[in-house]
Amino acid sequence: MIRQNGIPIAKYDASTHMPIKSSEHNFSRRIDLTSLQLFVAVCELGSIGKAAEREFIAASAVSKRLSDLEAALNTPLLHRHSRGVALTPAGESLLHHARSVLFSLDKMQGELSEYADGVRGHVRVHASISAIVQFLPEDLGAFIQQHAEIKIDLEEHLSTEVIRAVQEGAADLGLCNIANGAGDLQTQPYRNDQLVLIVPSGHDLCAQGAIHFEAALDFDQVGLHANSSIYLAMRQAAAAVGRTIKLRIHVTGLDAMCRMIDNGLGVGVMPQRAFALMRGVGKLESITLLDNWATRRIQLVARDFSSLPVSARLLVDHLAQSAPPGTPAAA
């Protein structure tokens, strides 16, 4: 601090020894974390109204905070239109920095929470339908019995959406099949699953016992969501042999797929364990698929496992114990 006649006239940066401008010095005071969190929520959802609903705050209050944020930065951050909002170039830049700031705060909270008496926490988990139906009920149930004070919010999403949620900080932890890589995210093995073809009892393919998926392309198909990892793998397999899928209907759940197949609408592909858990849905049989893509790995996904809050790391350690022997460690 430089003073003249006892009056402060300038402040200096201790690391650079350069004077700090008044506007720079006051910048951190003009930006509050709540406004940054709301700004990120609006960007992720593309709507002030949806962000207000998710954050349990009035839409007018969100709009006021965004206007104050723009005034503090002296630049527009969002283009408002009838369908929602779009980011300006300045908004894109702020979104990047805001996520970094909020992520650093989460990391700080995780490190400090280790000093608390007892472990308490809140873990946000996004997972694919394959992970949720086959494995997570038992695994999460066992975890909660050991850590009843930790709250877990679990949401089902497509694998691509799980990865995006972790990248954007909307989820602490993801569980999904990673067919095309996870970008800059870290991964750890969780479980393996095997895809099988589901057909009505007595179907022509039953006598073969095990087939390549190409043999099923002669029949109508009941498929999962068009962007699901299973359906994308089916499309790629068909394209590889110069064929197309005779899609009869898309469904959003494995139980719905079984009911459709039982009522003669086609055949379908699903995880073997999931089918075993739904044995009571119709008179159906499973046929082993010999294709390499039918054997899949479900992975744990995070930005940085080491910087997760202690409650999330406990969950990761618990789930990682289920990994099949001999699988590689974190990547």
N, C-alpha and C positions, 0 to 999 in steps of 0.2 A: 504494500500500500504506500503510495506517495502522498505526502501531506504538505500543505502550504499554510503557515500560520495556524497549524493544528487542524486544518480542514482537509479532509480527504479529497484529492483531485483526480486520482487514477488508481486502478488496480492492475497488477501484473500477473500473468500466467507463470506459476512457479516452475513449470517445465521448460518453457520457451523464453521466459524473461521478456515477453512482448506485452505491451499494454492490452488490456481487455476492453473492447468497446462496450459502451453502456448497453447497446442493443444485445450484444452477445451475453453479457453478464446477466441480463434480465430474462434471457430466452427460456432457461429452465424453469423460471418462476411462472412464465406465461403458459407453459404446457403442463397439463396434469394427466396422470395416468388413466383416470376414468375416461377422459375424452379420447385418449389414444385407444383404449379398449373398445369404446363405442365406434370409433372410426374404423378399426379393424373389423368389427362385427358387421358394419354396414357394407364394407368392401366385400367380405366373404359371402354375404347373403344378397348383395345387389339391391337392397331395399332398406330404407329407413324404418318402415313399418315392421318388417320382419326382424330387423335387428332389435327394435324396441321390444317386440314380443319375446325374443329370446333372452334379452337382458332384463326383462321385467321392469321397464321404465317407459314413461309416456313418450310417444313419437315426437311430440312437440319439444320435449326436453332433449331428446337426441338431436333434433334439428338445430336447437339453440346451441348446443355444445359444438356441433360441427361448424356453425357460423362463427362462433367465438374462436374456434381453432383456426379457421381461415383468416379471421381478422388478426389473430396473434402472429400468424406467419406471413400476413400481408400478401397472400396469393390464393386463388381458388384451388380447391382440392377435388371437387366433385362437380360433374355436370348433372343436374337434376332434370329428369324427363318423366313422362307419364308412366313409363314402365319400371322406373326405379332410378338408379344412379349409375354413372360411369366415371371412372377415374381420369383426372387430368394428368399430364406428365408429372406435375409436382405431387399429385396424390399418389402416383405409382412409387415415387421416391420415398414419400413419407410412410407408405404401407410397408415397404422393405425395412426401413429403420424402426418403425413401431413394433413390428414382429420381433426384430432383434432385441429391442429393449424389453419387451414383455417376456421373451424367452429367457433373457438374462435374469429377470426378476424371479421367474419360476425356478431357475437353477439355484439362485440365492436362497429361495425359500426351502428348496430341497436340502441344501447343505445345512441350513440353520435348524431345520426340523429334526435333524439327528440328535440335537442337544436337548430336545424336549423330553419330558418324562413320559415314556410310553409313545408308541407310534400311532399317530392318527393321520388321516389324509383322505383325499378324494382323487380317484384315478378315472380318467376318461378313456374308455376303450372302444374302438371301432373294429368290427370283425366281419368277415365274409359269412354267408349263410352256411358254408361247409364247416367252418370252425365252430359256429354257434350250435348247429344241430348235432354234430358228432361228438365234440369234446368239451366245450366250455362249461356246460351245466355241471358236470362232475368236478372239473378242475376248479372252477370258481367257487363251487359249494364247499370244497375242501379248504380252499384258501380263507373263505369267510369264517369257517369254524375256528381257524387259528388266529384270525385278525378281524374280529367282529367290529372293531372300531374304525376300520377302513371302509369307506363308501366307494362302490364301483358303479359307474354309469356306463352301460353297455348299449351300443347301437349297431344294428345290422346294416351293412352297406356292400356294394359291389367292391371287388378287390381294388379296382382303379380309384374308386372314391375313398377307400381306406387309406391308400398311399397318399392321396392329395390332402386328406384331413390331417395326417401326421405332418406332412410338409408344411402346412399352413398353421399348425399349432392348434387346430380344432380338436385333436385327440392327442393324449400323451403316448398312447400305445396302440399299435394296429396288429391284427392277426389276419393274414390272407395268403393266397397263392400268388407268388410273384413270377409271372411268366416272362415279362419283358424288363426285369430289373427294377430296382427301387431308387434309382437316381443317386442322390447324395445321402440317402438315409442309411442307417445301420440296421442290420438284420441278425437274428439268431434263430436257429431251428426250433420248431415247436412240435409238429406232428407230421407224419406221412399219411396220405389217404390214397385209396385206389378207386378209380372210376369204373363203373360197370354199366352194361346196357340192361335196361328194365323192359321186360316184355310181358304180355299176358301169358298165363299158363297154357301150355300146349302150342305156343308159337312155333313157326317153322324153324327158327334159329336155335331153339332150345336143345335140339339133338346134337348140336356141334360142341356144346360145352364151353368153348373159348373161341373168340373170333377177333379179327381185326375190324375196326370201325367201318371200313369200306363195305363190308358185307351188310351193314345195317342201312346203307344209303338207298337200297331198293325200297325201303319202307317209309311211310309217313313218320315225321318226328314231332314229339312234344318237347319243346325247348324251353330253357330258362331265359331270363332277361337277355336281350340281344347283346348287351355289353358285359355279361357275366363271363368270368374266366372259362367256365366249362363250355359255354356256347361258342366263344371265340376259338377255343381249341378244336371244337367240332368243325367249325367253318374252315379253319386252316387245314385240318386233316382231309376234308372233302376236296378243297382246292388243290391239294398236293397230288391227288389222283385224277384231277380234271373233272370232278363231279360237283354237284350242288346238293344242298340239303332240302329234302321235301318237307318243309316246315308246315305243320298243320296249325299249331297254336303256340304262342309264348305264354308261360305262366311265371308267377313270381315266387312260388314256394314249392318245396319238394313234395309235400303232401298233395298239393293240387296236381302236380305232375303224375303221381301215382294214380289218382282218381281218374284223370284223363286217359291214361294208358289202360286202366282196368275197364274203361267204357269204350275201348276200341278206337281211340283217336290216333294211335300211333305207338311208337316206341320212344324211349328217352334215356339219357345218360345222367347218372348221379353217383355220388360217393357210395361205396359199398356199405360202410358202417351206417350211414344215414338210412339206407334202404333196410338194413337189418333192424333198425330202431322203429321202422314203420311197417313191420310185417303184417299188421292187421288191416292195412289199407288195400283191399282188393285181392284177387287171386293172381298174383304176379310172381315172376321168377327173374333172377339176375343172371347175366351171362358175362363171364370175364372178358375184358378187352385186353388184347395183346399189344396194343400200341404203346410206345414209350411214353407219350404224353398222358396216358391214363394213370400213370404212377406220379403223384404230385407231392410237393413239400409245402406245408403250411408254415409260414415264417412269422416270427415276432418282429415288428418294425418300430423303430423310434428314431428321432433326430439324433440323439446321443444318449445311449443307455447309461453312461456314467454320470450324466448331469440330471437324470430324472429325480424327482422327489423321492425320499426314502420309501414312502408307501408304494410308489410305482415300481421301484427297484425290487422290493419284496415280492410283488406280484410277478415281475419278470423272472426272478429266481425260482419261484414256485412253478411257473408254467414251463420254464426251460428244463425242469427235471423230467418232463414228459417226453423230451426229445428222444428219438430212437438211438440206441447205442451206436457209436461210430460216426455220428453225423458231425460235420465241421462246426467249430465254435463261431462266435460272432464275426460278422463281416462288416 
